[in-house]
């Protein structure tokens, strides 16, 4: 699942990079914009990774609790 989330993030951010490279010709303006897009990419991927970890841990805890084997 995380693989597909990263693919979607990369596709969107790649579109932003292409737009910047196509329409922003001034290098002094383009570089900060590209750095911002790169920061967005890293931040969004970290959010997706954290969500994946938290939801996986929560699901495991619930399943373990519901289907725990009793030891006698």
N, C-alpha and C positions, 0 to 999 in steps of 0.2 A: 504494500500500500504506500509506503513511504517513497518507493521508487517512482510511482505514478504522480505523487504530489510534487516531487522534485522535477519531474518532466514538465508538469504544468507550470511550475514556477519559472523554470528555465525558458519555456516557450514565451511566456508573457514578458519576462525581463529581456529576452532576446529581441522581441518586438520593440521595446523601448529603446534598446541600444541601436537598433537599425534606424529608428526614427531620429534619434539624436545625430547619428552619423550622416543621415541624409539631409536633414534640414538645418542643423546648427553648424555653420561653417567656421565660425570664430573659435579658434582653439582655446582661448582663455575662458570661454563660456562652456565649451563642450566638456572639458576635463572635469570641472566640478559636477556637472550634470551626470557624467558617467560614473564618477565616484559615488554619487548619491544613489544611482541605480544599483551599483555593486553592493552598497550598504543595505539597500532594501532587499536584495537577493539573499544576502547572508542572514539578515534578520528574519525574513519570511521562512527560510529553510530551517532556522533554529526553532521557530514557533511550531512548524510542522513536525519536526523531530521530537520536541517536547510533548506535543499533543499525542503523537504516536506512542511515546514511552508511558505517559500517564494513562492513556486509555487502555493500553496493553496490561499495565500493572493492575488497574482497577478491574478489568475483565478477569484476569487471573485470580485475583482475590475473591471475587464473587463466585466464580466457578469452583474454586477450592472450598469455599464456605458451603456452597449448595451441595456439592458432590463429594464431601469429605468422607473418607472411609473411617469408620469407628474402629479403634483398636481396643481389643478386649483382652 
